Amino acid sequence: MRSDQFDTGGTLIDVTSLTVGVLGGTGPQGKGLALRWAKAGIKVIIGSRSAERAGATAAELGDGVTGMDNRGTAAAADVVLVAVPWEGHGELLASLRDQLVGKIVIDCVNPLGFDKQGSFALPVKEGSAAQQAEKLLPESRVTAAFHHVSAVHLTNLSIPELGIDVLVLGDDREATDIVRALADAVPGMRGVYGGRLRNAHQVEALTANLIAINRRYKAHAGIRITDV
């Protein structure tokens, strides 16, 4: 089985046939994932509040990437990654509810605060950013993934294989399998099922620990799952 395919209950899924929209695609995380997916042969749409800014970023990333405003991106994509700042997360998703009906939504947002002692997880009324997305998008297939991938490593193509695992959470088995396949499409990245969406809080919060590790060791740490 190729890395860009995944068997979901007997049906072979080729993720190169999908169009992935990246909301927040002009930011470091979204831009990096868009770049890696485009290099893997997946069609990517960069989304931004400004279509012009999205188009400029798409041109920078090269072949296979186009740019639109957020509404156009959500409407045109098969799968949508949410990689926006936490402060604008709820408002943006609420505004795109109609465009995201029936679509797989991947939430990679980490609700974090920062003070003199470093980063820390913020409380979220719904439990997590992903659960907030689920509440705001009742007709979408919401998953959580790609929280712990270094934007610096993603955009550095001199690193051919990333050597990192991606925890994928959700309540829709087919949706989580497709998201795992999108992770597998990036050389050196592996998607690992991490539980139901109600467990997304601790995955999002773990990012604060990785930031502390990175500061102490001057690194761009990720995670690896053993014995799987």
Order of alpha helices (4+ residues) and beta strands (2+ residues): beta-beta-beta-alpha-beta-alpha-beta-alpha-beta-alpha-beta-beta-beta-alpha-beta-alpha-beta-alpha-beta-alpha
